[in-house]
Amino acid sequence: MLPADIDPFHRRLHRIAPAGLVGDTTQTSGMRRMEAVSGKTVGARNLWMGQTHVPASTASGNHHHGASETAIYIVSGSPVFVFLDVDGDEPVETRVETSPGDYIFVPPYVPHREENPDPDAEAVVVIARTTQEAIVVNLGDLGWSEVRLDAPGTPGTEC
């Protein structure tokens, strides 16, 4: 028997085929995000998952994902993830080069961008976040001056 408090939307598994990915999510220049698992698509409460495509020879805009932790799996291409390492005496722009099969972890609020240096092939990654929605705050640069830890509704943020 089914517990009475389980709503119909959460009584089954959900399959999202590639053709079912939704592009109606917050975007950053230079990339295209497509939503697969979210509150909107399957009723997820604590998880957002989707794909990001970065065209050949393209860099995304600088951004962060608010309070959400983000895990990234490299499907194809060799994207580079760029952030400002502030742990030393001086901030240093740091580039993390990846290959298919690699994973990247992006902590909450860390400003970063994705770059695809390949002149011919698109880079595709799968993203999972610890919020049900794709929080994206687009930034002018990789510095922390625009980051507000206490403001999930900061302009540029959509959840």
N, C-alpha and C positions, 0 to 999 in steps of 0.2 A: 504494500500500500504506500501511497505517496503522502508525505507530510503536507498538511493543509496550507502551510505558509509558503510553499514553493510555487512561484508563479509559472504560468505555461511557458514563458520564454526561456526559463532556466531548467527545463525538464529534458533537454536533449543536447546532443553534440551539434556543433555548427561547422560546416565545411564552407570555406571561402575559396573558390577557384580563382586563378589569376584574372580571369575576365570579370570577376566580382569585386576586384579592388576598387575603392572609391577615391577619387582625387579631390573630394570636397573636404579638405583639411587644411590647416594653416600651412602656408608655403613660405619658403625663403628663396630669394633670387638665386639662380644658377642650379636649382635642383627641382625635382618633382617628387613630392611625397604622395604615397597612395596608402590608404587606410584599409586594413583587413579586419583586425579584431579590435573592437572598441565598444564603448557604451552605445554608440549610435548603430553599429552594425550587428552586434550579437548580444548586447546588454551587459557587456563586461563591466565590472564594478571597480577593479583595481589594476587593470592592465590595458595597455594600448600596444598594438603590433601592426607593422606594415612594412612597405618597401620604400626605398628612396633610390631614385635614378639620377645620376649626375652625368650629363653629356660629355663627350670627348672634349679635352682642352678647356675645361670649365672649372671655375671656383664658385662655391656658394657664397652667399652673404654671411657675415658673422652673426651668430645667434647663440642662445642657450635654451634649455628646456625646463626652466623654473625648478621647482622642488622635485621634479621627476628624475630618478636614476634612469640611465639609458644604456642598454646593451645593444651592440651592433655586430652582425655577422656578415662577413664579406662573401657575397655570392659570386660576383664576377668583376673583372677589372682589378686595378691596383690603386684604389683611392688613398689619398693622403689626408690625415686629420691634423689640423693645425690649432694650437692653443698657445696661450702666453704662460710660460712657466714662471711663477712668481716666488718660488721657494729659495732662490739664491739672492745675492746682493742686489742684482739688477734683473728686471723682467727680461726673459728671453723667449722669442717666438720659436716654438718647438714643433717639428714636423714628425708625425708618426706615420711611417710608410706601411702599407698593408698589402696582402695578397689573398686570393680566394682561400677560404677556410679559416682565416684569422677572425678573432673576436676583439672588439674594442669596448671598454667601459668608460662612460662619460658620467662623472659625478654630478649631482644637482648644481645648477647655476653656473657651471663652468663655460665661459665664452669659448666658442670654437667655430671652425668652418671645415667644410669638406672640399677637397680639390681632386680633380681627375686630370692628371698630367698626360694621359694617353691621348695621342692625336687622332686615333681612329675608333676606339671602342668606348661605349658607355660603361660606367661603373654602377653596379647594382648591389645594394645592401638590404638586409632585413633588420628592422629595428624593433626592439621591445622596450616599453617604458612602464614605470611603476604607477602610472596614473591611467585612468581609463580614456583620457583624451590626449591629443597631441599638443602639449603645451610648447609653444615656440615664441620666444621673444627675440625679434630681430634687432641687431645692434649695429652701431656705426663702426666699432673697432673691436679688437680682442681684449681690450682693457676691462677692468672691473668697475669703472666709473659709472656705467649705466645700469649695473646689476643692483636690484633691490630685493633683498632676501625676504622682506616682509610684505611684498605686494604681488600676489598671484594675478591680480587684475591690471598689472602695469600695462600702459598702452603698448600695443603690438602683441599682447598675449591673448590667445583665444584658447578656451578649453571646452 
